[in-house]
């Protein structure tokens, strides 16, 4: 299997983008050890990601899933069996909805991930333990928990790298998605939780779409969309032209109107 194309966001941080929904897999490395975040998506892409990691001269010492949507709970045997973490609320959601999440995989992807699917353990603190293995390089990686896109959604802040991994927030490909359950107030609170980190970050990686070195532009774009819709205005945004974007926009507008009417 050939390595997949990678983007080096900053030193020791690479993003690999799926052909489906511009879903990103993130590799964060130090001294030959790697934290692998949200590997995705198709069976051949999962295998190709293993070839990419080997090509970079890395071994996976830790995994992390940002939230309890099936495309962010994937894994492959070729990455090994390191500790895999998620927020405590994410693990609760996975336990409650495992059958539904597994059914969303489809036959081919279910075969590819096997029993490694959604095998995550709950974090006991606000940081990822031993991301580069027990006794490995020490780097504090902070977990920012909110319920904006999904209950227990856990973004990651890398203060030594000025890097925010926002998962399924702040995308240049997707509109804000405060759905399933519909909870616009929780989404707005999630943006507030992320805002201080966005202000400090030099680099931003999102779960779908492209990484950027202008994180504030992403936050401002989402605030403009949500603020405009809540105020009752139509808003112009290029994300309407992405696949499914117009449908999502109208759903978001209806949710904003319901929020305003309360």
C-alpha angles and dihedrals in degrees: 000000000000121000115258124243113271137198116213103217095182135335109315095002123104133176125204117195125211124223087234116081091331088278112181132218115197129208118194114186142187128173093347094310123112140206107207116205125195100337110204159230145320122030094254091047092051090052092044090053089059089053089050092052091049091047089055089054094244138135122207112244100165141019131204133191115201098205147348102274114117096239089060096048099062128123139166131217091235090070091063126232107288124152111289119202141195135162117285091248091051090054090050091052091048091052092049096044104029096122093050093046092048092050089058091062097074124217101287096046092044089056092048096052097034117174091341089081113119093347094152131146125216119257113240095203143020095276139058110259119229096345090178097040134278108310090009129124112316116235125154112226113186123214116218109202126198139139099234104117098011133357108275095013106175120201119188129231120200104192095182090056099037085234130144119193101196098179111203096001133085094024125166088207103046131047117234106289111207091162141119093058098027103230116149094167090057090050092051089049089050091055089050090052091052097042098084090051093046089053091054098040125100092185132038129192120189131195092243126025133019131326117245143198090211103068096162091062089061094049092047091050093053093045089050092052095046095040092050094048093046088052089054098253131129111238133207116230130155091225088078087075095056118097108289091001098123092049090050091048093055092046090050091048091053091050091050091051091051089049092051092048093058 
